[in-house]
Amino acid sequence: MKDTLITFKTAKLVKEKGFDLETSYFYTKPNSKMFGLDEEGRAYPIKNTAKKLYTCGEEAALNIENVYVAPTQSLLQKWLREIYSIDVYVAPRINSVTGIREYWATLFTIDCSMTISTDTHKSFEEVLEEGLYRALLQIPDKKINKTLKKKL
């Protein structure tokens, strides 16, 4: 089983909210003139799909203005829980009309000051993504916690 990376839409919001953990994957702005290095040290153009960052010694440099980190959904979920006390909870249910399993997400804060539910989706990952996005919307822009790396 492989953990799912967040979407480009969520990655843009993650950057605004000050997510500062190191990740191996990233997106770039559409049409940016950027190049990365593959595992053999060869340069390649970076397109707007999640890419893994390969380094060749100390020779990997990216223009941070054009880069959006792409953490896994579970890492972002943990960051929201540990740093902002926002839990994103996903639960299944059976649709009484269609008999198909669906999922929805609910956002909670520790003190229950916020409870938000999402629409239902057919996949766990889709609804988790929506829940993570909605949780990020609750955080003021660029609120960076310097103890983040120690806590996680």
C-alpha positions as CSV (number, residue, x, y, z in Angstrom):
1,M,0.0,0.0,0.0
2,K,1.3,3.4,-0.9
3,D,0.6,6.7,0.9
4,T,-1.1,9.3,-1.4
5,L,0.5,12.7,-2.1
6,I,-1.6,15.8,-1.7
7,T,-2.9,17.5,-4.9
8,F,-1.4,20.6,-6.5
9,K,-4.5,22.6,-5.3
10,T,-3.8,21.6,-1.7
11,A,0.0,22.1,-2.1
12,K,-0.6,25.7,-3.0
13,L,-2.6,26.2,0.2
14,V,0.0,24.3,2.3
15,K,2.6,26.8,1.1
16,E,0.5,29.8,2.2
17,K,-0.1,28.2,5.6
18,G,3.6,27.8,6.3
19,F,4.1,24.0,6.2
20,D,7.9,23.7,6.7
21,L,8.7,20.0,6.9
22,E,11.1,18.6,4.4
23,T,9.5,16.3,1.8
24,S,10.9,14.5,-1.2
25,Y,8.1,15.4,-3.5
26,F,7.1,18.7,-4.9
27,Y,5.0,20.5,-7.6
28,T,6.1,23.5,-9.6
29,K,4.2,26.5,-10.9
30,P,2.7,25.8,-14.4
31,N,5.0,27.0,-17.1
32,S,7.9,27.7,-14.8
33,K,11.4,27.3,-16.3
34,M,12.8,24.8,-13.8
35,F,15.0,21.8,-14.1
36,G,15.6,19.0,-11.7
37,L,18.1,16.1,-11.5
38,D,17.2,12.5,-11.9
39,E,18.8,9.7,-10.0
40,E,21.6,9.6,-12.5
41,G,22.4,13.3,-12.1
42,R,20.8,14.2,-15.5
43,A,18.9,17.4,-15.8
44,Y,15.2,17.2,-16.8
45,P,12.4,19.8,-17.1
46,I,10.1,19.9,-14.2
47,K,6.4,19.8,-15.1
48,N,3.4,20.4,-12.9
49,T,3.1,16.8,-11.6
50,A,4.4,15.5,-8.3
51,K,8.1,14.8,-8.7
52,K,10.7,13.3,-6.4
53,L,13.6,15.5,-5.6
54,Y,16.9,13.8,-6.4
55,T,20.1,15.4,-5.3
56,C,23.7,14.9,-6.6
57,G,25.7,15.7,-3.5
58,E,25.0,19.3,-2.7
59,E,24.0,20.2,-6.2
60,A,20.2,20.4,-6.0
61,A,18.8,23.9,-5.9
62,L,15.3,25.0,-6.7
63,N,13.7,28.4,-7.0
64,I,11.5,28.3,-3.9
65,E,9.0,30.8,-5.4
66,N,8.1,28.1,-8.1
67,V,8.0,25.1,-5.7
68,Y,5.1,23.7,-3.7
69,V,6.0,20.8,-1.4
70,A,3.9,17.7,-1.8
71,P,3.7,15.9,1.5
72,T,1.7,12.7,1.9
73,Q,-1.9,13.1,3.1
74,S,-1.0,11.3,6.3
75,L,2.0,13.7,7.0
76,L,-0.2,16.7,6.4
77,Q,-2.9,15.2,8.6
78,K,-0.4,14.7,11.4
79,W,0.9,18.3,11.0
80,L,-2.6,19.7,11.3
81,R,-3.2,17.6,14.4
82,E,0.1,18.2,16.2
83,I,0.6,21.9,15.3
84,Y,-2.9,23.3,15.1
85,S,-5.0,20.7,17.1
86,I,-7.2,20.1,14.1
87,D,-8.2,16.4,13.6
88,V,-9.4,15.3,10.2
89,Y,-11.5,12.2,10.8
90,V,-12.7,10.1,7.9
91,A,-15.6,7.6,8.3
92,P,-17.4,5.2,6.0
93,R,-21.1,4.8,5.5
94,I,-23.4,2.8,3.2
95,N,-25.6,4.9,1.0
96,S,-29.2,3.7,1.8
97,V,-30.3,4.4,-1.7
98,T,-27.5,2.9,-3.8
99,G,-26.0,0.5,-1.3
100,I,-22.5,1.7,-2.1
101,R,-19.9,2.5,0.5
102,E,-19.1,6.3,0.7
103,Y,-16.8,8.3,2.9
104,W,-17.1,11.7,4.5
105,A,-14.6,13.7,6.6
106,T,-15.2,15.7,9.8
107,L,-12.8,18.3,11.2
108,F,-12.6,18.7,14.9
109,T,-10.5,20.9,17.2
110,I,-9.5,19.6,20.6
111,D,-11.8,22.0,22.4
112,C,-14.6,21.3,19.9
113,S,-14.7,24.9,18.9
114,M,-14.8,23.9,15.2
115,T,-16.7,21.0,13.6
116,I,-17.0,21.0,9.8
117,S,-18.2,18.1,7.7
118,T,-17.4,17.5,4.0
119,D,-19.5,16.1,1.2
120,T,-19.4,12.3,0.7
121,H,-17.0,10.8,-1.8
122,K,-16.5,7.3,-3.2
123,S,-12.9,7.0,-2.1
124,F,-11.2,7.5,1.3
125,E,-8.3,9.4,-0.3
126,E,-10.7,11.9,-2.1
127,V,-12.6,12.8,1.0
128,L,-9.4,13.0,3.1
129,E,-8.0,15.5,0.6
130,E,-11.1,17.6,0.9
131,G,-11.0,17.4,4.7
132,L,-7.3,18.5,4.7
133,Y,-8.0,21.4,2.3
134,R,-10.9,22.6,4.5
135,A,-8.7,22.3,7.6
136,L,-6.0,24.4,6.0
137,L,-8.5,27.1,5.2
138,Q,-9.1,27.5,9.0
139,I,-5.4,28.5,9.6
140,P,-4.2,32.1,9.2
141,D,-1.6,32.5,6.3
142,K,2.1,31.9,7.1
143,K,1.6,31.0,10.8
144,I,4.9,29.0,11.1
145,N,5.6,27.2,14.3
146,K,9.4,26.9,14.8
147,T,9.1,23.9,17.1
148,L,7.4,21.9,14.4
149,K,10.3,19.7,13.5
150,K,10.9,18.9,17.2
151,K,7.3,17.9,17.8
152,L,7.0,15.6,14.8
